[in-house]
Amino acid sequence: MKRKGPVLAIAILVIAILCTLFINVQAAPPDDTRVVIEKTHKTYIAPVCFEQAETTNNLAEATYAQAKELQFKAESSCTEEAMKPHSEKLITVIAHKLGLANSKWDW
């Protein structure tokens, strides 16, 4: 009698792996992404945009989740663009989640 179970399981696994190479998904910044919050203006700043940001001395480091919870707004279009979700291959998103690759928001 032939065993179809292991062959079928392997075929499904191979198809699933191949799909991760071709399927695009929307990747958003993780909640633990570092940002600078500007408490006076109630804004947050992506670190890559800090040099051109208009700030006071009332600054703190926070996470993206904390900035959203405080209902702070993006300080500039630079920060809006830096935090904008983008399309990535599913395999890349999985690699980010497993810590095997850096994401756009690893600053």
Summary of the structure (lengths in Angstrom):
residues: 107
radius of gyration: 20.0
end to end distance: 56.8
largest distance: 76.5
contacts: 267
relative contact order: 0.22
helix: 41%
strand: 21%
